[in-house]
Amino acid sequence: MGSEFQWILKGRCYKLGHDVWHAGGVVPNRIIVGRHFDPKDIIPHLFEETDPGFHTRCKPGDIIVTGRNFGMGPKMNGYIAMQALGLGLVCESMPFLAYRAAIGCGLRVMTDCVNVLEMCETGDELEVNFRDGFFINHTKDIRREYPPIPDALMEIVELGGNAGWLKRWQENRGAGQTA
Amino acid sequence: MPQTAVEKVLAAKSGRSSVKPGDVVSPDPDFIMIHDGVVMGAKRELDSLGITRLATPDKVLMVTDHDVIYGSARAAERGAFNRQAAKAWGVKNFYDVGRGGHGHIFPMESGILLPGMFYFDNDRHATNAGAIGAFGFRIGTEITRVLATGTNWVMVPKTVRLTLKGRLQPGVHARDIGFHFAAMLKQGGLSADLDYRVLEYAGDLEQFDLAARAALCSTPTEIRAYGVFVPPSEAILEHARRHAQKPFTPVYADADAQYDADLVLDVSRLEPQVSLPGSVENAVDISRVEGTAIDHAFIGSCGSGMWEDMVTAANILKGRRLAPNVRLFVAPGSEATNRRLAAEGLLGTFIEAGAVMLPPGCGPCNDAVIGPVHSGEVSISTATNNNAGRFGARDAKLYLGSPATVAASAVAGKIADARKL
């Protein structure tokens, strides 16, 4: 599976600013408090309060690029939708628990990408290599290196997040387990 | 390579000579804690994956502290589920109702959690481990991976050092330091980012007993510190040696360790603090709010539930009665403290004053499952935080103070300075 996984995403830039709260900024608070974790229940509501219908316009491979403190409030619902839609996420910074939640959802995510907001505008053609830490804006002919996903976390992302990782771990443990 | 205390703990538990911030390690924990509120979710998730056997059931501590006396049928169902889960998983260290107390207090008191240890915990108040010189790592719902495999990934956090200068004045409490520190950060008097940082204390720490050290761990957690570490004094080590259930090795930072920020706080002239409703960061000198009428008071929580906290409150309540308009709830941190309160007569002091004793555990600090406030009421407590809705009604006014301030206020019927009683 690892060899087939797409660490490089090519798509359009979707640019957001600084200090985006998960509740309201990423998905409506009712999705969080309603404990919706099924992607099909969350996808229609991704960025609903700032950009209704986003899910009908985005395409797999598109990259969400944000400023500092993206995803404040350690919630995972929005990352579940982004992962299911095949989107990537590149941030100037995230609170650590937001980053951990994104990794746990199997999202291709890079954080601590200094000044990345200045490198792109919504609609630019981007190419991001999350394994090696490359950010390329083909529209503006800009190339930057940023911290990639740490080696130790790549398997979690490849397997679709924590649940996928645990499922594979259990399968690898074999049939030795009895109830 | 010079290391901070928590870096040393993580290196030792990961079989490495050293680690640095940003490294990803999979530490072998001394134990794994899961509380009553999340066992059901974790069990169902693992069951759905066919994982019915835990990696290290002997390391697992299950603790009933969040909803101890079942105020609802749903809570009773949860309790029954948890008992079945403990049985199915083979968890022998199950501190159920009436057996241990608050999971972030009794393990330190009873020699389960010892200096230099590392453990995983589903709950963010694992930071309390710093009181005894250990590191508890909050893993949230990813506790399932720890239960299944014995570990999980930990990115080594950066460390911020806070050096305390001077001795507290009589009547000023370690909780007051945390409130003041949070306010200083908010107002810009001190500058540091605590997101995913460990706050390591230094300086004049000999004055702080274990309860005071737990108090020092409380407020930083509410302003995003991921860990707190107080280097153990000889008195703390003596406590640990007296109670230790296994050998331990205390850990201290290297003198030339690298810190993300290096802060200094003079506490010698600190006044008792009260955090105004809405956030721990809204702390002011008590003189600013003295006289504010209250309806509700609570003494307990992982920040203020130890024996010394109870003694502080009892000394104020002794021979006095609560104001007629005030209800005071008291939740000792452990069954051991509860027994000692009874044996030494302090339980009588609380009851004669008119306080309501709650079972050891979180009390109203957990989602107001017990002893909540009503809309418009005013409360002062030693809860971990006073965010809107912490005790139920979102429009109630929740103040925070030290155990002394809360006890004095409950007697006065209004926010009161214990030094003036």
Interface residues (C-beta under 8 A of the other chain):
Chain A: P74 P95 F96 L97 R100 G104 P150 D151 A152 L153 I156 N162 A163 W165 L166 K167 W169 Q170 Q177 A179
Chain B: G22 V24 S26 E45 L46 L49 G50 I51 T52 R53 G140 E142 T144 R145 A148 T149 W153 M155 P157 D195 Y196 R224 Y226
